[in-house]
Every structure is written in structure tokens, then in C-alpha cells.
């Protein structure tokens, strides 16, 4: 639709429940889709709104009792707009005030009742008195400095006209990617327009965020888009716990035909380091220059075992006896336990008041850790310190798990590594607060974890470092990017701290309720979320966007590589073609 064409008139509404709009007779109700953005032109402000519902109405019950014959198109056309009509529900999201625009001749004419007759006549002499002309003038942009975005605290008057949101309205609200004053990143487009929707990455990384959606809706592609944007715009440094080895070098694209997409290391060579917990798997997949990472028994703390007590089937008594062992043997308590005989355990329990059966059970169950490829009796080299050095140097780190991606392996390694990163960042942040020297300021760090509800569920959130980071670490320059298909499994307090939520399709009512935890006006958005397509659509709401928005996500393809990556893929492809041609000539004897 053309933005100058009015679509309907506001007939009733309230600030809490939204606006009801009756569509004009020449506007088809089938052109109105949930999640679409419209603008209501009030007398003083424009209201940027989201369409949340579509209904059909009739002027008389007699029409419903005796509907026209399907073949009688003439009668249907006669009734359209008068006897039958369409209505839409709008949720006002923002008020747009534009001082220069308000003083334009068209707007001045529209408010002639409050101006002198002389000024009104002058305005009429310049621009004819038509509603479409007023709308056209109101759509002309100035700069963002002239535009004020305000929260909605009132509603437009009766019969205010409704228009399609224009490209310039979107630009005024969501900004543009090449804004020199902000780190904006285009993550997608509205579902019915070709205009970019941008995230403010500075606001995005300063709080913890979440990517949610049921299995198969493209959470990994969404996450890869976000991470690529953060790397490109240098908004933060990333530490990515790559459970399924999808973010580092390359990943498989979903579809009937097999194909792959490039990972962060290919897009940003020299800026991304890959550490692997399964070197053999990494080599088989052709990953280049990956560094090995091992964890020693002396780096495993009792708190780390408490996190995986379900996977190891540890009782509370076993953990209590683990504390006794640690207090006696220090960091080497696991190595000592695994080498203890029954007689030594018996003697230890008699002296230290331990429980023999619990310690023996703990010994049996900790033997399972020997099956993890990255576990060593001792590690002379501090691999976690090496990861931290990369982060301090501004390099983004991807930790791949390969075949070690079961929950026990994933949860244990991520918790151990994140604990060390947490301790280091607390020390650096406290030093910065003491010196006030900008050179001492830690780099903003964003930690990405998958299967987040395993770490952040109400039963274990107090035992994991990720619960601490989600609640407190923003002041220490560390935030989380959680990726999960069951947001209802995440503790409510943690969900309330999630700054920006990017949500693909969810069907479970509990999961949908969790998404809108602490969100005002969430009820109106539930229907929008439930009607998303299963692929390449998402609802974004929270700290990094000025208002909730439904997007068609940006394709992660060759055009994206060329736009955002550091590598000149076209020249590489040309070079590869040239080498192949030379090799073919050599084979033929030329």
C-alpha cells in the first residue's frame, strides 16, 4: 500500500487495551496481518503501532442471518464498507514528536482551529486541504535530531487516520546501520517491508540477552547473526561455548540439499580463536589452527560437581564428604580419592568423621570423568589462562566440544571455565574502579551458552556461575547470551534480568508466558508470537530496540558474508577457479 493512502479510522480504544480501527471500504482485510506496523496520525503526535488482531464486523444481524449468495458479487460489493467491514486492533508502541514537522504548512492547516485565520489562510493557499496531503507532509523526514521518541501515555482522538508505516518511520524509530554515532546492526526486516530493523549493539551487550524458540526454528542461525554483528561492530568480545560445533569454522545448512555456512573464524580470520575439547573431531571436520584445551582434576571444585550432580547421580551426603576431602587434600583431592583403597578410605573416615559408603560411592561415580577426553590428572599448562589472554587481547574465543557434547561434559567444562573468567573479571573490574584509569577498563565480555535452562533452572541457578553473571555481572563488564528452547525452565528472577529477548516460534503456553515475564503489555504480543512462521521470523523486544518488533531475519548467505566479513570471498573464489583451470590444463598436457 502507498503510505499516503489512509487505511482506516480510529473508532474507539483505551491506553491499556489498545485502539480499534475500522478499515475503509476500499481496504481489504486480507492485507492486514498480525505483526504489521501502522502509524496513527494524531493532531499533535504520530503513534507508531503494531497490529495485534483482525476481526470482521457487520452493521446488522440480518446480514449474518441471510448472507448474500456467493455468486452475487454485486450485493457483496454494495455491502462492503457499510453493511460489512473489517476492524483491526492496534497496540500503540511509541509516540513520535517532530518539532519541524509539526510546524510545517500541512500540519498547521490540520490544526487551524488553534491558529489565527491569517495563518490558516496562508497555509491553505500553499497546500490544498486534503487528508492525504497532510499525511504525505507528515511522512517527510528530518534528521533524528529533530525527532523525539516518547513512551505512549495517551491515545489519538476519534477518527484519527491510520496509515502504513513508511521506510522513514522505521528509520526514525530503529535507526540505520551506518549511523556514525551508534553501533547499529541490521538483524532483519519487517515481515511486509524491505527496510532494515537495527539493534543498538551498545545497549545489547550491556545486559544479558536471550535467543529462544522451539527446535528447528533457526535459533543457531539467529545466534550466529548476532555474534557476527557484535564482532563486526566491535561492541564486545565473545566467549562462545559451542555445544554442537556450529559457530567456529562452519555449520550445516538445513534443507534437502546438503550445504554448509561459514562460521565466525572464516568470516573474521585473525579475530577469532577456536579452542577444542575434542581435537580428533575438530581435525576430522577440517578446522584449521584450532588449539587444544584440557582441564585437570585439580581445577574441578566441589561447586562444579554440585552442578552436574544429576548427571553423576550424586547424593547430598556425597557432596558433603567431597568438601571434607577437599579440606584435607586441597586442590588434588580428586586425584587422591581415585587412588585410595578401601582400607585408606576406612582410615580416613575414622580420623575425619567421614561416611565410608558415601565416599566410596563418590569414588565410583567420579571415575566416569575419566571418559571425558579433555580431563587430565594434571595440566602443567594453564589452558584457561590462555583463553583469558585471548579475550584480553580482544580476540573472540569459540570453545568447541565435538563428540564431548553430552550434558555432563558440556555443563562441567562451561562451569569450570566460566568460574575462572568470572574471578579474573571481578579482579580487573575492582582494579579499574580503584584507579579510574580508562586503560584499566576490562573489555566488555559476552558469554554465549546453549541449553541455558540446564544452568539457570530454579534448582541449580544458585550453584552455577551463570546465575551470578545473569544477576550481578553487568557491573563487572560481563553479560550472557543464552540460547534455549525451553525458557519456562529458566528461573523467573534470571528471566527478569534478560535485557533483550529474540524469540522465534514457541507453542508451549508456559514458554510463551516466560518470554513476557516482566514485560508490560505482554498480553497483546502473545498472539503475535503464536502466529510467527516456523522459519526465519522472530519477535524482538527489550533493551536494544525502542519497541517490540516482528522481523524476517536477515539471510545468512553469500551476500551477508560480503557485507559483514573481513574476507574478500569473491577474489578467493576467482583465485580458486583460476587454480582449478591451471590444474586441468596441466592434467591435459598443456
Beta strands, then each sheet from edge to edge (+ up, - down):
strand 1: 8-14
strand 2: 18-23
strand 3: 37-41
strand 4: 46-58
strand 5: 84-98
strand 6: 147-150
strand 7: 161-164
strand 8: 184-190
strand 9: 196-200
strand 10: 209-212
strand 11: 237-242
strand 12: 250-252
strand 13: 260-262
strand 14: 272-276
strand 15: 291-292
strand 16: 295-296
strand 17: 375-376
strand 18: 396-400
strand 19: 445-450
strand 20: 478-484
strand 21: 500-503
strand 22: 537-542
strand 23: 549-553
sheet 1: 6+ 5- 2+ 1- 7+ 3- 4+
sheet 2: 9+ 8- 23+ 22- 21+ 10+ 20+ 19+ 11+ 18+ 14+ 15+
sheet 3: 12+ 13-
sheet 4: 16+ 17+
end
